[in-house]
């Protein structure tokens, strides 16, 4: 598989969209695995994996999107 940006051999795949990237084009971003209420239930906590591979092209959304077409 080749890099989405430069068509050279890829070393990783974007955790968010699946695009292949080489080492020079790979970026990192935190990936939220799970969100759950804290013990006090006043704030949400997240289980996060730091520095996951990110292609730099896709745009992970900061807020959940409604998907009525999946009903």
Long-range contacts (C-beta under 8 A, 24 or more apart in sequence): 4-55, 4-57, 5-56, 5-57, 12-53, 13-53, 14-53, 14-54, 14-55, 14-57, 14-58, 15-52, 15-53, 15-54, 16-54, 16-55, 16-58, 16-60, 17-55, 17-57, 17-58, 19-55, 19-57, 19-58, 21-53, 21-55, 21-56, 25-55, 25-56, 26-53, 26-54, 26-55, 27-53, 27-54, 27-55, 27-56, 28-52, 28-53, 28-54, 29-54, 29-60
